[in-house]
Amino acid sequence: MGRGLQQPTSVVRDGRGYLELGRQLLPPIEVEGGETIGWRSADYPARAWALWEVSREERWRELAAVWEPVVRHLAEALCLLEDTADEGDAYLRLRAKDEISGPWLTVLRAITGEEDPGEVPNYPVGVSCRIFRDQVRI
C-alpha cells in the first residue's frame, strides 16, 4: 500500500522550466520501496482508491475520482495545440492558446473542484478545435 501523497511545496516544473500541470494536479503516489506511481500511469486511480480505503483521507478519493477527466482534459489541450500547429495558421494557434488559458482552464478547475461548475462554458468539452476551424473558414 502507498504511504501518501507527495505534496508539492511550489509549482512543479520540468527540467526546462515549464509547468508540469499533470504532476501538479495529480502528484505522485509513493509506494513500497520508495517507488512512485505518476499521474501518467493507468494504475494511478486504483492506487489512490486503495489509499483512501485504508486512510479515509478525502484527498485520495478525490484524486481517484478526477484522474480520468483530468487526463482526458489535458490530452484535449495537447491535441488542440498539435492540430492548430499542423494547420500552419498563426491566428488559429493564438485562438487555441487563448481558449486554453480561458474556458479550457475554467473547465479544468471545475473538474478538480477549484472552481464553481456553474462557470463552465455551455459547449461540450471537445468542440473547441472544431469551433476554431469553423470560425477561421467563414
Backbone as ProteinMPNN parsed JSONL, in Angstrom:
{"seq_chain_A": "MGRGLQQPTSVVRDGRGYLELGRQLLPPIEVEGGETIGWRSADYPARAWALWEVSREERWRELAAVWEPVVRHLAEALCLLEDTADEGDAYLRLRAKDEISGPWLTVLRAITGEEDPGEVPNYPVGVSCRIFRDQVRI", "coords_chain_A": {"N_chain_A": [[0.836, -1.174, 0.0], [0.415, 2.294, -0.58], [2.26, 5.099, 0.79], [1.567, 7.729, 0.912], [0.563, 10.983, -0.287], [2.655, 12.982, -2.214], [3.056, 16.082, -1.528], [3.462, 18.937, -3.463], [5.697, 21.596, -2.783], [5.852, 23.938, -4.1], [5.226, 25.389, -7.33], [5.257, 22.865, -9.757], [7.778, 22.126, -11.967], [9.248, 21.163, -15.123], [12.453, 19.945, -16.367], [13.122, 21.94, -18.157], [11.968, 24.158, -17.189], [9.284, 24.557, -17.612], [5.849, 24.546, -16.603], [4.631, 21.651, -15.084], [1.839, 20.473, -15.495], [0.144, 18.161, -15.222], [1.432, 16.654, -13.224], [1.344, 18.512, -11.199], [-1.392, 18.71, -10.657], [-2.072, 16.051, -10.127], [-0.342, 14.653, -7.997], [2.585, 12.516, -7.559], [2.179, 9.184, -6.245], [3.505, 7.676, -3.516], [4.864, 4.478, -3.173], [5.582, 1.09, -1.975], [9.028, 0.466, -1.202], [10.043, 2.925, -1.876], [9.384, 3.666, -4.441], [7.413, 5.371, -6.972], [4.106, 6.073, -8.208], [3.207, 7.68, -11.008], [1.165, 10.344, -12.435], [0.677, 9.665, -15.075], [0.356, 6.972, -15.171], [-1.766, 4.179, -15.655], [-2.457, 2.852, -13.396], [-2.793, 4.711, -11.446], [-5.422, 5.744, -10.476], [-6.456, 3.421, -9.175], [-4.557, 2.95, -7.174], [-4.84, 5.301, -5.702], [-7.523, 5.014, -4.824], [-7.191, 2.716, -3.229], [-5.538, 3.718, -1.222], [-7.277, 5.559, -0.095], [-9.224, 3.841, 0.958], [-7.801, 2.701, 3.044], [-6.828, 4.881, 4.589], [-8.868, 6.763, 4.688], [-8.605, 9.386, 3.998], [-9.847, 12.164, 2.504], [-8.765, 13.412, 0.246], [-7.504, 11.398, -1.273], [-9.669, 9.952, -2.312], [-10.798, 11.926, -3.876], [-8.723, 12.411, -5.758], [-8.61, 9.925, -7.063], [-11.14, 9.897, -8.218], [-11.102, 12.085, -9.998], [-9.052, 11.577, -11.748], [-9.296, 10.356, -14.417], [-11.015, 12.284, -15.871], [-9.328, 14.557, -15.682], [-6.955, 13.733, -16.995], [-7.987, 13.232, -19.565], [-8.835, 15.821, -20.217], [-6.415, 17.26, -20.203], [-5.191, 15.936, -22.339], [-6.866, 16.73, -24.402], [-6.249, 19.471, -24.637], [-3.58, 19.303, -25.471], [-3.923, 17.992, -27.93], [-5.393, 19.938, -29.281], [-3.497, 22.011, -29.464], [-1.566, 20.694, -31.018], [-3.021, 20.109, -33.377], [-3.638, 22.719, -34.266], [-1.105, 23.678, -34.752], [-0.384, 22.081, -36.896], [-2.044, 23.112, -38.828], [-0.806, 25.456, -39.587], [-1.562, 28.074, -39.299], [-1.216, 31.081, -37.874], [-3.058, 32.748, -36.558], [-5.116, 30.974, -35.85], [-3.67, 29.34, -34.113], [-3.051, 31.182, -32.046], [-5.651, 31.704, -31.146], [-6.288, 29.177, -30.162], [-4.485, 28.958, -28.008], [-5.487, 31.04, -26.46], [-8.008, 30.017, -25.844], [-7.238, 27.84, -24.251], [-6.109, 29.13, -22.063], [-8.331, 30.319, -21.03], [-11.531, 29.427, -21.218], [-10.97, 26.588, -21.319], [-9.259, 26.213, -19.137], [-10.979, 26.979, -17.119], [-12.847, 24.88, -17.165], [-11.126, 22.785, -16.409], [-10.469, 23.605, -13.809], [-12.989, 23.378, -12.664], [-13.375, 20.614, -12.848], [-11.445, 19.716, -11.046], [-12.426, 20.736, -8.728], [-11.756, 23.275, -7.955], [-13.092, 25.447, -8.872], [-16.304, 26.916, -9.393], [-18.674, 24.794, -10.822], [-20.744, 25.94, -12.229], [-19.651, 27.946, -13.708], [-18.609, 26.854, -15.951], [-18.146, 26.736, -19.475], [-20.893, 26.59, -21.839], [-20.747, 24.93, -24.106], [-19.956, 21.573, -25.087], [-17.068, 19.813, -23.843], [-14.38, 19.286, -26.037], [-15.172, 20.342, -28.419], [-13.818, 22.58, -29.061], [-11.653, 22.841, -30.969], [-12.966, 22.312, -33.389], [-14.759, 24.467, -33.407], [-12.976, 26.634, -33.628], [-11.843, 26.081, -36.162], [-14.108, 26.246, -37.83], [-14.772, 28.95, -37.494], [-12.533, 30.217, -38.562], [-12.679, 29.49, -41.212], [-14.877, 30.813, -42.156]], "CA_chain_A": [[0.0, 0.0, 0.0], [1.19, 3.528, -0.655], [2.487, 5.799, 2.053], [0.96, 9.047, 0.952], [0.661, 11.945, -1.369], [3.801, 13.869, -2.14], [2.541, 17.421, -1.768], [4.477, 19.858, -3.951], [5.808, 22.791, -1.965], [5.695, 25.073, -5.001], [4.816, 24.988, -8.666], [6.086, 21.78, -10.276], [8.298, 22.44, -13.303], [10.131, 20.152, -15.701], [13.845, 20.346, -16.473], [13.25, 23.141, -18.985], [11.338, 25.281, -16.502], [7.861, 24.636, -17.94], [4.916, 23.987, -15.64], [4.239, 20.273, -15.324], [0.476, 20.575, -14.991], [-0.36, 16.859, -14.799], [2.046, 16.311, -11.936], [0.874, 19.493, -10.218], [-2.769, 18.364, -10.298], [-2.133, 14.663, -9.659], [1.018, 14.376, -7.514], [2.955, 11.1, -7.495], [1.825, 8.404, -5.063], [4.652, 6.881, -3.075], [4.521, 3.082, -2.868], [6.639, 0.327, -1.328], [10.38, 0.536, -1.738], [10.386, 4.275, -2.297], [8.964, 3.921, -5.815], [6.221, 6.206, -7.091], [3.193, 5.924, -9.338], [2.944, 9.015, -11.522], [-0.165, 10.614, -12.99], [0.539, 9.051, -16.4], [0.125, 5.539, -15.009], [-3.161, 3.719, -15.581], [-2.649, 2.35, -12.033], [-2.943, 5.836, -10.523], [-6.687, 5.803, -9.728], [-6.598, 2.26, -8.298], [-3.691, 3.185, -6.008], [-5.462, 6.364, -4.896], [-8.684, 4.414, -4.148], [-6.705, 1.823, -2.185], [-5.082, 4.555, -0.111], [-8.46, 6.122, 0.553], [-9.859, 2.783, 1.746], [-7.001, 2.478, 4.247], [-6.652, 6.087, 5.398], [-10.095, 7.579, 4.672], [-8.274, 10.777, 3.696], [-10.728, 12.561, 1.401], [-7.969, 13.79, -0.935], [-7.267, 10.211, -2.094], [-10.906, 9.66, -3.042], [-10.93, 12.971, -4.891], [-7.746, 12.176, -6.83], [-9.041, 8.75, -7.824], [-12.344, 10.235, -8.979], [-10.87, 13.075, -11.061], [-7.914, 11.21, -12.582], [-9.637, 10.203, -15.824], [-11.396, 13.541, -16.511], [-8.175, 15.46, -15.777], [-6.072, 13.237, -18.059], [-8.658, 13.492, -20.847], [-8.846, 17.261, -20.46], [-5.051, 17.624, -20.591], [-4.966, 15.402, -23.684], [-7.605, 17.571, -25.34], [-5.479, 20.69, -24.868], [-2.411, 18.952, -26.275], [-4.405, 17.723, -29.292], [-5.757, 21.223, -29.877], [-2.254, 22.694, -29.829], [-0.946, 19.96, -32.12], [-3.837, 20.315, -34.575], [-3.514, 24.092, -34.763], [0.25, 23.824, -35.29], [-0.406, 21.433, -38.202], [-2.762, 23.979, -39.769], [0.109, 26.489, -40.049], [-2.252, 29.353, -39.245], [-0.836, 31.727, -36.621], [-4.26, 33.238, -35.883], [-5.76, 29.806, -35.264], [-2.827, 28.931, -32.981], [-3.273, 32.146, -30.962], [-7.002, 31.463, -30.609], [-6.223, 27.941, -29.369], [-3.822, 29.294, -26.75], [-6.428, 31.858, -25.698], [-9.024, 29.08, -25.344], [-6.646, 27.041, -23.183], [-5.912, 29.955, -20.869], [-9.631, 30.822, -20.59], [-12.564, 28.412, -20.96], [-10.418, 25.261, -21.044], [-8.76, 26.242, -17.774], [-12.158, 27.032, -16.258], [-13.352, 23.509, -17.082], [-10.163, 22.02, -15.612], [-10.649, 23.992, -12.403], [-14.262, 22.805, -12.207], [-13.146, 19.176, -12.686], [-10.651, 19.483, -9.841], [-13.117, 21.309, -7.582], [-11.193, 24.571, -7.61], [-13.953, 26.498, -9.392], [-17.73, 26.611, -9.437], [-19.063, 24.18, -12.093], [-21.656, 26.833, -12.929], [-18.873, 28.838, -14.566], [-18.116, 26.089, -17.105], [-18.809, 27.121, -20.727], [-22.044, 25.758, -22.178], [-20.498, 23.946, -25.147], [-19.296, 20.389, -24.533], [-15.623, 19.682, -23.995], [-14.019, 18.552, -27.24], [-15.599, 21.016, -29.639], [-13.029, 23.796, -29.217], [-10.897, 22.871, -32.217], [-13.927, 22.436, -34.486], [-15.282, 25.831, -33.383], [-11.932, 27.488, -34.201], [-11.727, 25.826, -37.605], [-15.301, 26.797, -38.499], [-14.692, 30.412, -37.468], [-11.471, 30.655, -39.456], [-13.072, 29.222, -42.608], [-16.007, 31.667, -42.546]], "C_chain_A": [[0.881, 1.238, 0.0], [1.301, 4.216, 0.689], [1.907, 7.198, 2.049], [1.248, 9.895, -0.253], [1.888, 12.815, -1.167], [3.321, 15.271, -2.51], [3.656, 18.324, -2.286], [4.495, 21.114, -3.083], [5.665, 24.049, -2.803], [5.239, 24.532, -6.352], [5.791, 23.94, -9.19], [6.477, 22.107, -11.713], [9.181, 21.302, -13.798], [11.546, 20.708, -15.791], [14.073, 21.601, -17.294], [12.619, 24.364, -18.336], [9.861, 25.445, -16.797], [7.017, 23.999, -16.842], [4.567, 22.561, -16.036], [2.853, 20.09, -14.717], [-0.083, 19.245, -14.499], [0.165, 16.455, -13.433], [1.619, 17.272, -10.834], [-0.524, 19.108, -9.717], [-2.884, 16.985, -9.659], [-0.731, 14.252, -9.204], [1.31, 12.885, -7.446], [2.521, 10.457, -6.177], [3.019, 7.534, -4.728], [4.17, 5.489, -2.676], [5.719, 2.395, -2.219], [7.988, 0.533, -2.006], [10.788, 1.905, -2.23], [10.031, 4.591, -3.738], [7.718, 4.793, -5.815], [5.403, 5.797, -8.306], [2.854, 7.343, -9.776], [1.566, 9.129, -12.152], [-0.375, 9.975, -14.348], [0.204, 7.563, -16.338], [-1.363, 5.222, -14.927], [-3.478, 3.156, -14.199], [-2.945, 3.466, -11.028], [-4.28, 5.832, -9.779], [-6.879, 4.62, -8.775], [-5.76, 2.429, -7.031], [-4.298, 4.247, -5.096], [-6.684, 5.821, -4.146], [-8.235, 3.528, -2.992], [-6.219, 2.614, -0.973], [-6.253, 5.179, 0.631], [-9.129, 5.081, 1.445], [-9.118, 2.531, 3.058], [-7.03, 3.708, 5.166], [-7.921, 6.911, 5.597], [-9.799, 9.074, 4.523], [-9.01, 11.156, 2.424], [-9.955, 12.875, 0.115], [-7.724, 12.589, -1.845], [-8.493, 9.868, -2.933], [-11.083, 10.669, -4.172], [-9.977, 12.746, -6.06], [-8.138, 10.984, -7.692], [-10.218, 9.096, -8.727], [-12.073, 11.184, -10.141], [-9.749, 12.685, -12.011], [-8.281, 11.144, -14.068], [-10.084, 11.515, -16.474], [-10.229, 14.519, -16.66], [-7.266, 15.027, -16.917], [-6.698, 13.493, -19.435], [-8.631, 14.975, -21.199], [-7.461, 17.771, -20.857], [-4.754, 17.151, -22.009], [-5.673, 16.256, -24.727], [-6.831, 18.851, -25.658], [-4.262, 20.408, -25.741], [-2.803, 18.675, -27.727], [-4.758, 19.022, -30.007], [-4.506, 21.976, -30.319], [-1.573, 22.017, -31.008], [-1.703, 20.197, -33.43], [-3.666, 21.723, -35.138], [-2.11, 24.359, -35.287], [0.314, 23.219, -36.688], [-1.081, 22.302, -39.251], [-1.852, 25.069, -40.337], [-0.499, 27.881, -40.054], [-1.98, 29.998, -37.887], [-2.061, 32.225, -35.849], [-4.984, 32.094, -35.173], [-4.987, 29.338, -34.028], [-3.013, 29.872, -31.79], [-4.646, 31.97, -30.329], [-7.017, 30.212, -29.745], [-5.575, 28.22, -28.018], [-4.73, 30.131, -25.859], [-7.516, 30.979, -25.084], [-8.489, 28.289, -24.155], [-6.447, 27.868, -21.922], [-7.223, 30.515, -20.327], [-10.604, 29.704, -20.284], [-12.037, 27.018, -20.648], [-9.947, 25.176, -19.599], [-9.91, 26.291, -16.768], [-12.752, 25.637, -16.076], [-12.425, 22.657, -16.218], [-10.325, 22.339, -14.129], [-11.959, 23.458, -11.841], [-14.115, 21.303, -11.971], [-12.437, 18.9, -11.367], [-11.275, 20.099, -8.594], [-12.597, 22.657, -7.15], [-12.065, 25.733, -8.084], [-15.389, 26.003, -9.445], [-18.09, 26.01, -10.79], [-20.053, 25.031, -12.887], [-20.955, 27.79, -13.875], [-18.349, 28.144, -15.824], [-18.866, 26.529, -18.361], [-19.886, 26.123, -21.12], [-21.787, 24.742, -23.281], [-19.725, 22.773, -24.565], [-17.791, 20.4, -24.779], [-15.353, 18.861, -25.249], [-14.403, 19.257, -28.52], [-14.75, 22.24, -29.94], [-12.343, 23.894, -30.571], [-11.832, 23.022, -33.412], [-14.493, 23.857, -34.567], [-14.259, 26.767, -34.015], [-11.851, 27.315, -35.707], [-12.903, 26.402, -38.369], [-15.229, 28.313, -38.566], [-13.655, 30.919, -38.453], [-11.887, 30.499, -40.915], [-14.203, 30.129, -43.082], [-15.533, 32.843, -43.35]], "O_chain_A": [[1.988, 1.21, 0.537], [0.529, 3.945, 1.608], [1.771, 7.8, 3.114], [2.066, 9.56, -1.11], [2.125, 13.324, -0.071], [3.198, 15.595, -3.692], [4.687, 18.469, -1.628], [3.446, 21.63, -2.697], [5.384, 25.12, -2.265], [4.909, 23.353, -6.482], [7.006, 24.105, -9.081], [5.619, 22.335, -12.566], [9.782, 20.574, -13.008], [11.805, 21.823, -15.339], [15.103, 22.259, -17.149], [12.718, 25.473, -18.86], [9.234, 26.376, -16.29], [7.434, 23.019, -16.225], [4.243, 22.295, -17.194], [2.706, 19.62, -13.589], [-0.727, 19.207, -13.45], [-0.586, 15.968, -12.588], [1.541, 16.888, -9.667], [-0.805, 19.169, -8.52], [-3.696, 16.777, -8.758], [-0.013, 13.579, -9.943], [0.394, 12.078, -7.294], [2.5, 11.107, -5.132], [3.486, 6.752, -5.556], [3.196, 5.342, -1.938], [6.74, 3.028, -1.947], [8.072, 0.745, -3.216], [11.788, 2.033, -2.936], [10.343, 5.68, -4.22], [7.049, 4.938, -4.792], [5.92, 5.257, -9.284], [2.282, 8.116, -9.007], [0.887, 8.126, -12.374], [-1.522, 9.759, -14.742], [-0.188, 6.968, -17.342], [-2.12, 5.897, -14.229], [-4.65, 2.997, -13.858], [-3.308, 3.19, -9.885], [-4.28, 5.908, -8.551], [-7.409, 4.797, -7.678], [-6.21, 2.086, -5.938], [-4.274, 4.114, -3.873], [-6.871, 6.127, -2.969], [-8.815, 3.572, -1.908], [-6.462, 2.222, 0.168], [-6.218, 5.311, 1.854], [-9.553, 5.394, 2.557], [-9.734, 2.186, 4.066], [-7.232, 3.582, 6.374], [-8.033, 7.667, 6.562], [-10.623, 9.919, 4.872], [-8.813, 10.533, 1.38], [-10.452, 12.625, -0.984], [-7.733, 12.737, -3.067], [-8.377, 9.535, -4.113], [-11.469, 10.309, -5.285], [-10.371, 12.875, -7.219], [-8.012, 11.031, -8.916], [-10.285, 8.639, -9.868], [-12.744, 11.099, -11.169], [-9.509, 13.391, -12.99], [-7.646, 11.805, -14.89], [-9.579, 11.846, -17.547], [-10.149, 15.234, -17.658], [-6.847, 15.857, -17.723], [-6.01, 13.923, -20.36], [-8.427, 15.337, -22.358], [-7.342, 18.616, -21.744], [-4.138, 17.874, -22.792], [-5.14, 16.48, -25.814], [-6.764, 19.266, -26.815], [-3.947, 21.183, -26.645], [-2.094, 19.078, -28.65], [-4.462, 19.189, -31.19], [-4.461, 22.517, -31.424], [-1.059, 22.692, -31.9], [-1.092, 20.454, -34.468], [-3.562, 21.899, -36.352], [-1.939, 25.187, -36.182], [0.979, 23.761, -37.57], [-0.733, 22.238, -40.43], [-2.09, 25.556, -41.442], [-0.002, 28.772, -40.742], [-2.462, 29.514, -36.862], [-2.097, 32.135, -34.622], [-5.412, 32.238, -34.028], [-5.589, 28.981, -33.015], [-3.12, 29.416, -30.652], [-4.788, 32.076, -29.111], [-7.683, 30.182, -28.71], [-6.071, 27.761, -26.989], [-4.742, 29.954, -24.641], [-7.901, 31.18, -23.932], [-9.197, 28.089, -23.168], [-6.605, 27.349, -20.817], [-7.226, 31.132, -19.262], [-10.53, 29.09, -19.22], [-12.598, 26.328, -19.797], [-10.204, 24.186, -18.914], [-9.819, 25.706, -15.688], [-13.117, 25.254, -14.964], [-12.897, 21.887, -15.381], [-10.318, 21.436, -13.292], [-12.03, 23.12, -10.66], [-14.665, 20.772, -11.007], [-12.786, 17.96, -10.653], [-10.705, 19.994, -7.508], [-12.961, 23.142, -6.079], [-11.802, 26.883, -7.734], [-15.64, 24.801, -9.532], [-17.843, 26.641, -11.817], [-20.181, 24.856, -14.099], [-21.591, 28.382, -14.748], [-17.716, 28.78, -16.667], [-20.087, 26.681, -18.326], [-19.803, 24.945, -20.773], [-22.536, 23.771, -23.393], [-18.924, 22.954, -23.649], [-17.31, 20.925, -25.783], [-16.021, 17.857, -25.495], [-14.008, 18.827, -29.603], [-14.941, 22.878, -30.975], [-12.441, 24.919, -31.247], [-11.534, 23.77, -34.343], [-14.684, 24.39, -35.659], [-14.615, 27.604, -34.844], [-11.796, 28.298, -36.445], [-12.724, 26.984, -39.438], [-15.588, 28.904, -39.585], [-13.869, 31.938, -39.11], [-11.485, 31.296, -41.762], [-14.464, 30.21, -44.282], [-16.342, 33.672, -43.766]]}, "name": "protein", "num_of_chains": 1, "seq": "MGRGLQQPTSVVRDGRGYLELGRQLLPPIEVEGGETIGWRSADYPARAWALWEVSREERWRELAAVWEPVVRHLAEALCLLEDTADEGDAYLRLRAKDEISGPWLTVLRAITGEEDPGEVPNYPVGVSCRIFRDQVRI"}
